[in-house]
């Protein structure tokens, strides 16, 4: 499971010209799921996202997590995070999970994250052609991969 975490001042997701989710200050997560991902990956990644201290405290030091900052979260499915570009110039997404595995994993990830956050988490529409807009804050952008826990 891979994610790109962006601290945002605001973010939104639209499909066919209609906004399906929007938030103010918080986190935009682009989430890629591969066939080998399990419940353990979901639990580990949700814990890390919720505990990540990337919001400023009163002294301007990144010392607060998303809950301390009372921020919101949007999670957008992004199979292209599993692009393989080793051979040639046309990426392959062979490692990205198919719908039968990815959809329940995505839904479970959102549910676990929402439970930990203590409020609903916004989403995109799985498999749709989405337009994602954001106003970055910082910018602060962090990549995580449950198969490469650095």
Protein Blocks (a to p, Z undefined) as FASTA:
>chain_A
ZZdddddfbdcddeehiafbdcdedddddddddfkbcfklmmmmmmmmmmmccbccfkop
afbdfklnopacdddddfklmccfkgojbdcfklpccfklmmmmmmmmmmmmmmmnopac
ddddehiacddddddehiacddddfklcZZ
